[in-house]
């Protein structure tokens, strides 16, 4: 009987907790990025300004770059995230059925597209 009471109280607390979490996070645009790749891509996409280092990269628009980044994967072996003041990331993605590699400087207020391979 004691086990049944404990199970009963646990179930009631669990149900109340679930409803409370649904109520809190229902109206918010909350995302939970636990993996490093998702965190870096979310941080890069959240920047408002995209700058290009080379003038030949003008054929890509800001929306194209954001699509490439959001569908890509970060190559941490060839990235230097601890570079000061801006971390350098290499992102591998596909765009129009071709493989595209972006080298990006991720600064605090903007991103700078250094190279497109």
Biopython code that builds the backbone (N, CA, C, O; Angstrom):
import numpy as np
from Bio.PDB.StructureBuilder import StructureBuilder

atoms = [
    (1, "UNK", "N", (0.816, -1.201, 0.000)),
    (1, "UNK", "CA", (0.000, 0.000, 0.000)),
    (1, "UNK", "C", (0.858, 1.262, 0.000)),
    (1, "UNK", "O", (0.487, 2.250, -0.634)),
    (2, "UNK", "N", (1.980, 1.252, 0.687)),
    (2, "UNK", "CA", (2.830, 2.434, 0.734)),
    (2, "UNK", "C", (3.400, 2.724, -0.657)),
    (2, "UNK", "O", (3.487, 3.883, -1.063)),
    (3, "UNK", "N", (3.786, 1.674, -1.386)),
    (3, "UNK", "CA", (4.301, 1.875, -2.737)),
    (3, "UNK", "C", (3.243, 2.502, -3.633)),
    (3, "UNK", "O", (3.558, 3.361, -4.457)),
    (4, "UNK", "N", (1.998, 2.083, -3.482)),
    (4, "UNK", "CA", (0.913, 2.664, -4.280)),
    (4, "UNK", "C", (0.736, 4.142, -3.977)),
    (4, "UNK", "O", (0.518, 4.934, -4.894)),
    (5, "UNK", "N", (0.825, 4.529, -2.718)),
    (5, "UNK", "CA", (0.693, 5.949, -2.357)),
    (5, "UNK", "C", (1.836, 6.760, -2.959)),
    (5, "UNK", "O", (1.620, 7.844, -3.500)),
    (6, "UNK", "N", (3.051, 6.229, -2.862)),
    (6, "UNK", "CA", (4.189, 6.951, -3.431)),
    (6, "UNK", "C", (4.049, 7.083, -4.945)),
    (6, "UNK", "O", (4.331, 8.140, -5.508)),
    (7, "UNK", "N", (3.621, 6.030, -5.588)),
    (7, "UNK", "CA", (3.408, 6.070, -7.028)),
    (7, "UNK", "C", (2.305, 7.056, -7.388)),
    (7, "UNK", "O", (2.418, 7.772, -8.383)),
    (8, "UNK", "N", (1.259, 7.099, -6.604)),
    (8, "UNK", "CA", (0.147, 8.029, -6.822)),
    (8, "UNK", "C", (0.627, 9.481, -6.706)),
    (8, "UNK", "O", (0.341, 10.299, -7.580)),
    (9, "UNK", "N", (1.355, 9.803, -5.628)),
    (9, "UNK", "CA", (1.839, 11.171, -5.445)),
    (9, "UNK", "C", (2.872, 11.549, -6.507)),
    (9, "UNK", "O", (2.896, 12.686, -6.979)),
    (10, "UNK", "N", (3.711, 10.609, -6.876)),
    (10, "UNK", "CA", (4.679, 10.865, -7.936)),
    (10, "UNK", "C", (3.969, 11.161, -9.249)),
    (10, "UNK", "O", (4.357, 12.085, -9.963)),
    (11, "UNK", "N", (2.945, 10.399, -9.575)),
    (11, "UNK", "CA", (2.197, 10.601, -10.820)),
    (11, "UNK", "C", (1.513, 11.951, -10.840)),
    (11, "UNK", "O", (1.521, 12.633, -11.864)),
    (12, "UNK", "N", (0.922, 12.346, -9.726)),
    (12, "UNK", "CA", (0.266, 13.659, -9.660)),
    (12, "UNK", "C", (1.292, 14.775, -9.845)),
    (12, "UNK", "O", (1.037, 15.726, -10.584)),
    (13, "UNK", "N", (2.434, 14.675, -9.194)),
    (13, "UNK", "CA", (3.484, 15.681, -9.360)),
    (13, "UNK", "C", (4.022, 15.732, -10.773)),
    (13, "UNK", "O", (4.302, 16.809, -11.299)),
    (14, "UNK", "N", (4.167, 14.579, -11.384)),
    (14, "UNK", "CA", (4.649, 14.521, -12.761)),
    (14, "UNK", "C", (3.660, 15.177, -13.715)),
    (14, "UNK", "O", (4.066, 15.929, -14.601)),
    (15, "UNK", "N", (2.387, 14.908, -13.549)),
    (15, "UNK", "CA", (1.359, 15.498, -14.416)),
    (15, "UNK", "C", (1.307, 17.008, -14.230)),
    (15, "UNK", "O", (1.216, 17.745, -15.212)),
    (16, "UNK", "N", (1.364, 17.477, -12.998)),
    (16, "UNK", "CA", (1.369, 18.927, -12.745)),
    (16, "UNK", "C", (2.613, 19.559, -13.369)),
    (16, "UNK", "O", (2.524, 20.631, -13.966)),
    (17, "UNK", "N", (3.762, 18.914, -13.239)),
    (17, "UNK", "CA", (4.998, 19.432, -13.826)),
    (17, "UNK", "C", (4.946, 19.501, -15.336)),
    (17, "UNK", "O", (5.428, 20.463, -15.933)),
    (18, "UNK", "N", (4.370, 18.499, -15.953)),
    (18, "UNK", "CA", (4.251, 18.502, -17.417)),
    (18, "UNK", "C", (3.345, 19.633, -17.878)),
    (18, "UNK", "O", (3.675, 20.343, -18.827)),
    (19, "UNK", "N", (2.211, 19.806, -17.219)),
    (19, "UNK", "CA", (1.316, 20.905, -17.593)),
    (19, "UNK", "C", (1.965, 22.262, -17.356)),
    (19, "UNK", "O", (1.765, 23.188, -18.143)),
    (20, "UNK", "N", (2.730, 22.391, -16.293)),
    (20, "UNK", "CA", (3.424, 23.645, -16.013)),
    (20, "UNK", "C", (4.457, 23.942, -17.101)),
    (20, "UNK", "O", (4.559, 25.083, -17.554)),
    (21, "UNK", "N", (5.220, 22.939, -17.526)),
    (21, "UNK", "CA", (6.204, 23.145, -18.586)),
    (21, "UNK", "C", (5.534, 23.490, -19.913)),
    (21, "UNK", "O", (6.031, 24.337, -20.654)),
    (22, "UNK", "N", (4.425, 22.851, -20.214)),
    (22, "UNK", "CA", (3.689, 23.175, -21.438)),
    (22, "UNK", "C", (3.190, 24.610, -21.381)),
    (22, "UNK", "O", (3.267, 25.329, -22.377)),
    (23, "UNK", "N", (2.690, 25.031, -20.250)),
    (23, "UNK", "CA", (2.182, 26.391, -20.096)),
    (23, "UNK", "C", (3.306, 27.417, -20.226)),
    (23, "UNK", "O", (3.107, 28.465, -20.841)),
    (24, "UNK", "N", (4.471, 27.140, -19.667)),
    (24, "UNK", "CA", (5.586, 28.094, -19.700)),
    (24, "UNK", "C", (6.166, 28.218, -21.107)),
    (24, "UNK", "O", (6.392, 29.332, -21.581)),
    (25, "UNK", "N", (6.411, 27.097, -21.781)),
    (25, "UNK", "CA", (7.107, 27.127, -23.066)),
    (25, "UNK", "C", (6.190, 27.173, -24.276)),
    (25, "UNK", "O", (6.679, 27.147, -25.405)),
    (26, "UNK", "N", (4.900, 27.238, -24.085)),
    (26, "UNK", "CA", (3.976, 27.231, -25.213)),
    (26, "UNK", "C", (4.091, 28.494, -26.053)),
    (26, "UNK", "O", (4.125, 28.392, -27.279)),
    (27, "UNK", "N", (4.151, 29.659, -25.464)),
    (27, "UNK", "CA", (4.153, 30.904, -26.212)),
    (27, "UNK", "C", (5.526, 31.367, -26.636)),
    (27, "UNK", "O", (5.636, 32.334, -27.390)),
    (28, "UNK", "N", (6.578, 30.712, -26.178)),
    (28, "UNK", "CA", (7.929, 31.159, -26.484)),
    (28, "UNK", "C", (8.491, 30.393, -27.670)),
    (28, "UNK", "O", (8.124, 29.249, -27.939)),
    (29, "UNK", "N", (9.381, 31.056, -28.356)),
    (29, "UNK", "CA", (10.083, 30.406, -29.455)),
    (29, "UNK", "C", (11.371, 29.811, -28.888)),
    (29, "UNK", "O", (12.468, 30.254, -29.228)),
    (30, "UNK", "N", (11.235, 28.829, -28.044)),
    (30, "UNK", "CA", (12.375, 28.232, -27.367)),
    (30, "UNK", "C", (12.930, 27.084, -28.190)),
    (30, "UNK", "O", (12.190, 26.241, -28.694)),
    (31, "UNK", "N", (14.246, 27.072, -28.313)),
    (31, "UNK", "CA", (14.901, 25.953, -28.969)),
    (31, "UNK", "C", (16.000, 25.451, -28.045)),
    (31, "UNK", "O", (16.658, 26.232, -27.358)),
    (32, "UNK", "N", (16.181, 24.173, -28.039)),
    (32, "UNK", "CA", (17.165, 23.561, -27.166)),
    (32, "UNK", "C", (18.221, 22.895, -28.036)),
    (32, "UNK", "O", (18.016, 21.799, -28.557)),
    (33, "UNK", "N", (19.345, 23.567, -28.185)),
    (33, "UNK", "CA", (20.436, 23.056, -29.003)),
    (33, "UNK", "C", (21.512, 22.506, -28.079)),
    (33, "UNK", "O", (22.279, 23.263, -27.484)),
    (34, "UNK", "N", (21.562, 21.197, -27.965)),
    (34, "UNK", "CA", (22.511, 20.580, -27.061)),
    (34, "UNK", "C", (23.815, 20.191, -27.740)),
    (34, "UNK", "O", (24.845, 20.097, -27.072)),
    (35, "UNK", "N", (23.801, 19.966, -29.020)),
    (35, "UNK", "CA", (25.001, 19.538, -29.722)),
    (35, "UNK", "C", (25.790, 20.752, -30.214)),
    (35, "UNK", "O", (25.190, 21.777, -30.539)),
    (36, "UNK", "N", (27.118, 20.659, -30.276)),
    (36, "UNK", "CA", (27.942, 21.807, -30.674)),
    (36, "UNK", "C", (27.630, 22.325, -32.071)),
    (36, "UNK", "O", (27.637, 23.535, -32.293)),
    (37, "UNK", "N", (27.357, 21.431, -33.015)),
    (37, "UNK", "CA", (27.054, 21.848, -34.380)),
    (37, "UNK", "C", (25.811, 22.731, -34.412)),
    (37, "UNK", "O", (25.810, 23.777, -35.062)),
    (38, "UNK", "N", (24.768, 22.323, -33.725)),
    (38, "UNK", "CA", (23.521, 23.093, -33.715)),
    (38, "UNK", "C", (23.701, 24.432, -33.012)),
    (38, "UNK", "O", (23.126, 25.434, -33.437)),
    (39, "UNK", "N", (24.492, 24.462, -31.943)),
    (39, "UNK", "CA", (24.717, 25.725, -31.229)),
    (39, "UNK", "C", (25.457, 26.732, -32.091)),
    (39, "UNK", "O", (25.097, 27.909, -32.121)),
    (40, "UNK", "N", (26.494, 26.278, -32.796)),
    (40, "UNK", "CA", (27.281, 27.187, -33.633)),
    (40, "UNK", "C", (26.435, 27.713, -34.784)),
    (40, "UNK", "O", (26.465, 28.910, -35.073)),
    (41, "UNK", "N", (25.686, 26.845, -35.441)),
    (41, "UNK", "CA", (24.863, 27.277, -36.573)),
    (41, "UNK", "C", (23.772, 28.232, -36.104)),
    (41, "UNK", "O", (23.498, 29.225, -36.778)),
    (42, "UNK", "N", (23.151, 27.959, -34.977)),
    (42, "UNK", "CA", (22.121, 28.860, -34.443)),
    (42, "UNK", "C", (22.712, 30.223, -34.101)),
    (42, "UNK", "O", (22.075, 31.251, -34.332)),
    (43, "UNK", "N", (23.925, 30.239, -33.553)),
    (43, "UNK", "CA", (24.586, 31.499, -33.222)),
    (43, "UNK", "C", (24.914, 32.284, -34.480)),
    (43, "UNK", "O", (24.732, 33.502, -34.511)),
    (44, "UNK", "N", (25.392, 31.613, -35.511)),
    (44, "UNK", "CA", (25.752, 32.301, -36.752)),
    (44, "UNK", "C", (24.511, 32.854, -37.443)),
    (44, "UNK", "O", (24.529, 33.988, -37.922)),
    (45, "UNK", "N", (23.445, 32.083, -37.502)),
    (45, "UNK", "CA", (22.230, 32.526, -38.192)),
    (45, "UNK", "C", (21.555, 33.674, -37.447)),
    (45, "UNK", "O", (20.858, 34.480, -38.063)),
    (46, "UNK", "N", (21.749, 33.759, -36.148)),
    (46, "UNK", "CA", (21.081, 34.808, -35.374)),
    (46, "UNK", "C", (21.667, 36.197, -35.623)),
    (46, "UNK", "O", (21.061, 37.192, -35.225)),
    (47, "UNK", "N", (22.824, 36.291, -36.266)),
    (47, "UNK", "CA", (23.445, 37.588, -36.540)),
    (47, "UNK", "C", (22.682, 38.304, -37.651)),
    (47, "UNK", "O", (22.230, 37.674, -38.607)),
    (48, "UNK", "N", (22.541, 39.618, -37.519)),
    (48, "UNK", "CA", (21.779, 40.401, -38.492)),
    (48, "UNK", "C", (22.592, 40.768, -39.728)),
    (48, "UNK", "O", (22.043, 40.847, -40.827)),
    (49, "UNK", "N", (23.876, 40.989, -39.563)),
    (49, "UNK", "CA", (24.695, 41.513, -40.646)),
    (49, "UNK", "C", (25.640, 40.438, -41.181)),
    (49, "UNK", "O", (26.314, 39.748, -40.417)),
    (50, "UNK", "N", (25.676, 40.312, -42.506)),
    (50, "UNK", "CA", (26.612, 39.408, -43.177)),
    (50, "UNK", "C", (27.491, 40.251, -44.087)),
    (50, "UNK", "O", (26.990, 40.989, -44.936)),
    (51, "UNK", "N", (28.805, 40.140, -43.907)),
    (51, "UNK", "CA", (29.756, 40.880, -44.723)),
    (51, "UNK", "C", (30.557, 39.898, -45.565)),
    (51, "UNK", "O", (30.765, 38.750, -45.173)),
    (52, "UNK", "N", (31.006, 40.368, -46.734)),
    (52, "UNK", "CA", (31.811, 39.547, -47.625)),
    (52, "UNK", "C", (33.200, 40.147, -47.719)),
    (52, "UNK", "O", (33.340, 41.354, -47.913)),
    (53, "UNK", "N", (34.235, 39.319, -47.583)),
    (53, "UNK", "CA", (35.608, 39.797, -47.695)),
    (53, "UNK", "C", (36.003, 39.953, -49.151)),
    (53, "UNK", "O", (36.620, 40.953, -49.519)),
    (54, "UNK", "N", (35.656, 38.980, -49.986)),
    (54, "UNK", "CA", (36.036, 39.020, -51.391)),
    (54, "UNK", "C", (34.871, 39.532, -52.222)),
    (54, "UNK", "O", (33.715, 39.206, -51.951)),
    (55, "UNK", "N", (35.180, 40.340, -53.240)),
    (55, "UNK", "CA", (34.121, 40.928, -54.065)),
    (55, "UNK", "C", (33.490, 39.913, -55.017)),
    (55, "UNK", "O", (32.372, 40.131, -55.484)),
    (56, "UNK", "N", (34.177, 38.811, -55.314)),
    (56, "UNK", "CA", (33.613, 37.827, -56.243)),
    (56, "UNK", "C", (32.470, 37.038, -55.620)),
    (56, "UNK", "O", (31.762, 36.325, -56.331)),
    (57, "UNK", "N", (32.276, 37.146, -54.325)),
    (57, "UNK", "CA", (31.221, 36.396, -53.644)),
    (57, "UNK", "C", (29.879, 37.112, -53.688)),
    (57, "UNK", "O", (28.935, 36.689, -53.020)),
    (58, "UNK", "N", (29.778, 38.172, -54.448)),
    (58, "UNK", "CA", (28.537, 38.933, -54.513)),
    (58, "UNK", "C", (27.427, 38.121, -55.182)),
    (58, "UNK", "O", (26.252, 38.450, -55.022)),
    (59, "UNK", "N", (27.774, 37.067, -55.930)),
    (59, "UNK", "CA", (26.741, 36.252, -56.575)),
    (59, "UNK", "C", (25.846, 35.559, -55.553)),
    (59, "UNK", "O", (24.734, 35.152, -55.888)),
    (60, "UNK", "N", (26.306, 35.420, -54.323)),
    (60, "UNK", "CA", (25.492, 34.861, -53.252)),
    (60, "UNK", "C", (24.790, 35.989, -52.518)),
    (60, "UNK", "O", (25.405, 36.999, -52.174)),
    (61, "UNK", "N", (23.511, 35.811, -52.285)),
    (61, "UNK", "CA", (22.776, 36.795, -51.495)),
    (61, "UNK", "C", (22.831, 36.399, -50.025)),
    (61, "UNK", "O", (23.301, 35.317, -49.673)),
    (62, "UNK", "N", (22.350, 37.280, -49.193)),
    (62, "UNK", "CA", (22.312, 37.003, -47.759)),
    (62, "UNK", "C", (21.428, 35.803, -47.458)),
    (62, "UNK", "O", (21.758, 34.982, -46.602)),
    (63, "UNK", "N", (20.309, 35.701, -48.157)),
    (63, "UNK", "CA", (19.417, 34.555, -47.952)),
    (63, "UNK", "C", (20.075, 33.248, -48.394)),
    (63, "UNK", "O", (19.896, 32.210, -47.756)),
    (64, "UNK", "N", (20.843, 33.304, -49.498)),
    (64, "UNK", "CA", (21.555, 32.104, -49.948)),
    (64, "UNK", "C", (22.557, 31.638, -48.901)),
    (64, "UNK", "O", (22.654, 30.447, -48.605)),
    (65, "UNK", "N", (23.298, 32.587, -48.348)),
    (65, "UNK", "CA", (24.300, 32.248, -47.335)),
    (65, "UNK", "C", (23.629, 31.655, -46.105)),
    (65, "UNK", "O", (24.118, 30.673, -45.547)),
    (66, "UNK", "N", (22.514, 32.241, -45.674)),
    (66, "UNK", "CA", (21.814, 31.706, -44.498)),
    (66, "UNK", "C", (21.253, 30.315, -44.771)),
    (66, "UNK", "O", (21.259, 29.469, -43.877)),
    (67, "UNK", "N", (20.766, 30.056, -45.993)),
    (67, "UNK", "CA", (20.292, 28.716, -46.347)),
    (67, "UNK", "C", (21.436, 27.703, -46.344)),
    (67, "UNK", "O", (21.291, 26.584, -45.852)),
    (68, "UNK", "N", (22.573, 28.115, -46.901)),
    (68, "UNK", "CA", (23.735, 27.230, -46.929)),
    (68, "UNK", "C", (24.183, 26.903, -45.508)),
    (68, "UNK", "O", (24.492, 25.751, -45.202)),
    (69, "UNK", "N", (24.218, 27.908, -44.645)),
    (69, "UNK", "CA", (24.654, 27.692, -43.264)),
    (69, "UNK", "C", (23.664, 26.819, -42.506)),
    (69, "UNK", "O", (24.067, 25.912, -41.778)),
    (70, "UNK", "N", (22.374, 27.086, -42.671)),
    (70, "UNK", "CA", (21.382, 26.330, -41.898)),
    (70, "UNK", "C", (21.315, 24.864, -42.310)),
    (70, "UNK", "O", (20.934, 24.018, -41.500)),
    (71, "UNK", "N", (21.678, 24.544, -43.555)),
    (71, "UNK", "CA", (21.669, 23.154, -44.011)),
    (71, "UNK", "C", (23.029, 22.483, -43.893)),
    (71, "UNK", "O", (23.175, 21.316, -44.257)),
    (72, "UNK", "N", (24.028, 23.207, -43.388)),
    (72, "UNK", "CA", (25.382, 22.683, -43.359)),
    (72, "UNK", "C", (25.791, 22.092, -42.031)),
    (72, "UNK", "O", (25.041, 22.094, -41.055)),
    (73, "UNK", "N", (27.011, 21.586, -42.032)),
    (73, "UNK", "CA", (27.624, 21.038, -40.827)),
    (73, "UNK", "C", (28.951, 21.744, -40.608)),
    (73, "UNK", "O", (29.667, 22.054, -41.560)),
    (74, "UNK", "N", (29.271, 21.992, -39.356)),
    (74, "UNK", "CA", (30.508, 22.674, -39.007)),
    (74, "UNK", "C", (31.641, 21.653, -38.979)),
    (74, "UNK", "O", (31.536, 20.604, -38.343)),
    (75, "UNK", "N", (32.721, 21.979, -39.679)),
    (75, "UNK", "CA", (33.921, 21.143, -39.673)),
    (75, "UNK", "C", (34.834, 21.667, -38.567)),
    (75, "UNK", "O", (35.622, 22.587, -38.786)),
    (76, "UNK", "N", (34.722, 21.078, -37.385)),
    (76, "UNK", "CA", (35.464, 21.578, -36.233)),
    (76, "UNK", "C", (36.960, 21.293, -36.339)),
    (76, "UNK", "O", (37.759, 21.982, -35.704)),
    (77, "UNK", "N", (37.352, 20.299, -37.121)),
    (77, "UNK", "CA", (38.777, 19.993, -37.267)),
    (77, "UNK", "C", (39.513, 21.111, -37.995)),
    (77, "UNK", "O", (40.672, 21.395, -37.692)),
    (78, "UNK", "N", (38.852, 21.740, -38.945)),
    (78, "UNK", "CA", (39.476, 22.813, -39.720)),
    (78, "UNK", "C", (39.007, 24.189, -39.281)),
    (78, "UNK", "O", (39.239, 25.171, -39.986)),
    (79, "UNK", "N", (38.359, 24.279, -38.141)),
    (79, "UNK", "CA", (37.882, 25.557, -37.615)),
    (79, "UNK", "C", (38.775, 25.995, -36.467)),
    (79, "UNK", "O", (39.453, 25.182, -35.839)),
    (80, "UNK", "N", (38.763, 27.294, -36.207)),
    (80, "UNK", "CA", (39.518, 27.855, -35.087)),
    (80, "UNK", "C", (38.551, 28.704, -34.272)),
    (80, "UNK", "O", (38.488, 29.921, -34.440)),
    (81, "UNK", "N", (37.810, 28.062, -33.401)),
    (81, "UNK", "CA", (36.760, 28.764, -32.662)),
    (81, "UNK", "C", (37.307, 29.671, -31.577)),
    (81, "UNK", "O", (36.604, 30.577, -31.129)),
    (82, "UNK", "N", (38.528, 29.456, -31.144)),
    (82, "UNK", "CA", (39.104, 30.266, -30.064)),
    (82, "UNK", "C", (39.893, 31.464, -30.575)),
    (82, "UNK", "O", (40.560, 32.142, -29.794)),
    (83, "UNK", "N", (39.828, 31.729, -31.853)),
    (83, "UNK", "CA", (40.524, 32.870, -32.431)),
    (83, "UNK", "C", (39.922, 34.164, -31.902)),
    (83, "UNK", "O", (38.700, 34.280, -31.814)),
    (84, "UNK", "N", (40.740, 35.122, -31.555)),
    (84, "UNK", "CA", (40.272, 36.407, -31.030)),
    (84, "UNK", "C", (40.418, 37.468, -32.098)),
    (84, "UNK", "O", (41.429, 37.432, -32.799)),
    (85, "UNK", "N", (39.533, 38.384, -32.287)),
    (85, "UNK", "CA", (38.256, 38.599, -31.616)),
    (85, "UNK", "C", (37.114, 37.812, -32.240)),
    (85, "UNK", "O", (36.026, 37.750, -31.667)),
    (86, "UNK", "N", (37.339, 37.207, -33.408)),
    (86, "UNK", "CA", (36.263, 36.484, -34.098)),
    (86, "UNK", "C", (36.698, 35.044, -34.351)),
    (86, "UNK", "O", (37.770, 34.800, -34.904)),
    (87, "UNK", "N", (35.865, 34.099, -33.944)),
    (87, "UNK", "CA", (36.148, 32.697, -34.214)),
    (87, "UNK", "C", (35.952, 32.381, -35.683)),
    (87, "UNK", "O", (35.051, 32.922, -36.324)),
    (88, "UNK", "N", (36.787, 31.511, -36.215)),
    (88, "UNK", "CA", (36.711, 31.140, -37.626)),
    (88, "UNK", "C", (36.146, 29.727, -37.720)),
    (88, "UNK", "O", (36.665, 28.795, -37.107)),
    (89, "UNK", "N", (35.075, 29.585, -38.498)),
    (89, "UNK", "CA", (34.415, 28.296, -38.663)),
    (89, "UNK", "C", (34.372, 27.935, -40.138)),
    (89, "UNK", "O", (34.207, 28.803, -40.995)),
    (90, "UNK", "N", (34.520, 26.657, -40.426)),
    (90, "UNK", "CA", (34.383, 26.141, -41.777)),
    (90, "UNK", "C", (33.113, 25.302, -41.808)),
    (90, "UNK", "O", (32.970, 24.345, -41.048)),
    (91, "UNK", "N", (32.190, 25.671, -42.697)),
    (91, "UNK", "CA", (30.894, 25.006, -42.790)),
    (91, "UNK", "C", (30.796, 24.322, -44.145)),
    (91, "UNK", "O", (31.026, 24.938, -45.187)),
    (92, "UNK", "N", (30.453, 23.041, -44.114)),
    (92, "UNK", "CA", (30.314, 22.243, -45.330)),
    (92, "UNK", "C", (28.832, 22.017, -45.575)),
    (92, "UNK", "O", (28.112, 21.540, -44.697)),
    (93, "UNK", "N", (28.378, 22.365, -46.785)),
    (93, "UNK", "CA", (26.960, 22.247, -47.107)),
    (93, "UNK", "C", (26.812, 21.965, -48.592)),
    (93, "UNK", "O", (27.800, 21.861, -49.318)),
    (94, "UNK", "N", (25.573, 21.844, -49.033)),
    (94, "UNK", "CA", (25.306, 21.692, -50.463)),
    (94, "UNK", "C", (24.351, 22.795, -50.897)),
    (94, "UNK", "O", (23.446, 23.189, -50.161)),
    (95, "UNK", "N", (24.578, 23.282, -52.111)),
    (95, "UNK", "CA", (23.739, 24.336, -52.671)),
    (95, "UNK", "C", (23.641, 24.100, -54.165)),
    (95, "UNK", "O", (24.653, 24.069, -54.865)),
    (96, "UNK", "N", (22.426, 23.934, -54.649)),
    (96, "UNK", "CA", (22.169, 23.635, -56.064)),
    (96, "UNK", "C", (22.965, 22.411, -56.519)),
    (96, "UNK", "O", (23.632, 22.434, -57.553)),
    (97, "UNK", "N", (22.880, 21.352, -55.730)),
    (97, "UNK", "CA", (23.496, 20.054, -56.016)),
    (97, "UNK", "C", (25.015, 20.094, -56.133)),
    (97, "UNK", "O", (25.599, 19.213, -56.763)),
    (98, "UNK", "N", (25.662, 21.080, -55.550)),
    (98, "UNK", "CA", (27.121, 21.114, -55.487)),
    (98, "UNK", "C", (27.539, 21.316, -54.037)),
    (98, "UNK", "O", (26.828, 21.938, -53.249)),
    (99, "UNK", "N", (28.699, 20.781, -53.705)),
    (99, "UNK", "CA", (29.203, 20.949, -52.345)),
    (99, "UNK", "C", (29.837, 22.327, -52.202)),
    (99, "UNK", "O", (30.657, 22.734, -53.025)),
    (100, "UNK", "N", (29.450, 23.032, -51.159)),
    (100, "UNK", "CA", (29.951, 24.375, -50.891)),
    (100, "UNK", "C", (30.607, 24.364, -49.518)),
    (100, "UNK", "O", (30.056, 23.830, -48.555)),
    (101, "UNK", "N", (31.794, 24.963, -49.442)),
    (101, "UNK", "CA", (32.488, 25.098, -48.168)),
    (101, "UNK", "C", (32.644, 26.586, -47.887)),
    (101, "UNK", "O", (33.245, 27.319, -48.673)),
    (102, "UNK", "N", (32.098, 27.020, -46.763)),
    (102, "UNK", "CA", (32.198, 28.422, -46.357)),
    (102, "UNK", "C", (33.200, 28.548, -45.226)),
    (102, "UNK", "O", (33.220, 27.730, -44.307)),
    (103, "UNK", "N", (34.021, 29.562, -45.296)),
    (103, "UNK", "CA", (34.880, 29.906, -44.166)),
    (103, "UNK", "C", (34.364, 31.226, -43.616)),
    (103, "UNK", "O", (34.353, 32.241, -44.313)),
    (104, "UNK", "N", (33.940, 31.202, -42.364)),
    (104, "UNK", "CA", (33.212, 32.324, -41.776)),
    (104, "UNK", "C", (33.910, 32.794, -40.517)),
    (104, "UNK", "O", (34.341, 31.989, -39.692)),
    (105, "UNK", "N", (34.019, 34.116, -40.377)),
    (105, "UNK", "CA", (34.447, 34.703, -39.110)),
    (105, "UNK", "C", (33.190, 35.068, -38.333)),
    (105, "UNK", "O", (32.382, 35.876, -38.791)),
    (106, "UNK", "N", (33.030, 34.478, -37.175)),
    (106, "UNK", "CA", (31.850, 34.702, -36.346)),
    (106, "UNK", "C", (32.197, 35.722, -35.268)),
    (106, "UNK", "O", (32.735, 35.371, -34.218)),
    (107, "UNK", "N", (31.882, 36.991, -35.539)),
    (107, "UNK", "CA", (32.141, 38.051, -34.575)),
    (107, "UNK", "C", (30.913, 38.245, -33.694)),
    (107, "UNK", "O", (29.879, 37.616, -33.921)),
    (108, "UNK", "N", (31.020, 39.100, -32.705)),
    (108, "UNK", "CA", (29.925, 39.239, -31.741)),
    (108, "UNK", "C", (28.687, 39.890, -32.348)),
    (108, "UNK", "O", (27.573, 39.580, -31.926)),
    (109, "UNK", "N", (28.844, 40.778, -33.323)),
    (109, "UNK", "CA", (27.694, 41.488, -33.879)),
    (109, "UNK", "C", (27.410, 41.153, -35.338)),
    (109, "UNK", "O", (26.324, 41.460, -35.831)),
    (110, "UNK", "N", (28.350, 40.535, -36.040)),
    (110, "UNK", "CA", (28.161, 40.231, -37.458)),
    (110, "UNK", "C", (28.974, 38.993, -37.808)),
    (110, "UNK", "O", (29.813, 38.536, -37.031)),
    (111, "UNK", "N", (28.703, 38.456, -39.013)),
    (111, "UNK", "CA", (29.554, 37.391, -39.540)),
    (111, "UNK", "C", (30.213, 37.892, -40.817)),
    (111, "UNK", "O", (29.646, 38.699, -41.554)),
    (112, "UNK", "N", (31.405, 37.402, -41.059)),
    (112, "UNK", "CA", (32.169, 37.801, -42.228)),
    (112, "UNK", "C", (32.491, 36.542, -43.025)),
    (112, "UNK", "O", (33.177, 35.648, -42.528)),
    (113, "UNK", "N", (31.994, 36.469, -44.264)),
    (113, "UNK", "CA", (32.274, 35.329, -45.133)),
    (113, "UNK", "C", (33.636, 35.572, -45.762)),
    (113, "UNK", "O", (33.789, 36.446, -46.615)),
    (114, "UNK", "N", (34.627, 34.792, -45.336)),
    (114, "UNK", "CA", (35.998, 34.993, -45.793)),
    (114, "UNK", "C", (36.215, 34.336, -47.147)),
    (114, "UNK", "O", (36.717, 34.970, -48.075)),
    (115, "UNK", "N", (35.839, 33.063, -47.263)),
    (115, "UNK", "CA", (36.046, 32.336, -48.512)),
    (115, "UNK", "C", (34.876, 31.412, -48.779)),
    (115, "UNK", "O", (34.215, 30.921, -47.864)),
    (116, "UNK", "N", (34.644, 31.193, -50.060)),
    (116, "UNK", "CA", (33.665, 30.199, -50.495)),
    (116, "UNK", "C", (34.381, 29.275, -51.463)),
    (116, "UNK", "O", (34.900, 29.715, -52.489)),
    (117, "UNK", "N", (34.405, 27.989, -51.129)),
    (117, "UNK", "CA", (35.069, 27.000, -51.986)),
    (117, "UNK", "C", (34.030, 26.247, -52.770)),
    (117, "UNK", "O", (34.372, 25.363, -53.556)),
]
sb = StructureBuilder()
sb.init_structure("model")
sb.init_model(0)
sb.init_chain("A")
sb.init_seg("    ")
for serial, (resi, resn, name, xyz) in enumerate(atoms, 1):
    if name == "N":
        sb.init_residue(resn, " ", resi, " ")
    sb.init_atom(name, np.array(xyz, "f"), 0.0, 1.0, " ", f" {name:<3s}", serial, name[0])
structure = sb.get_structure()
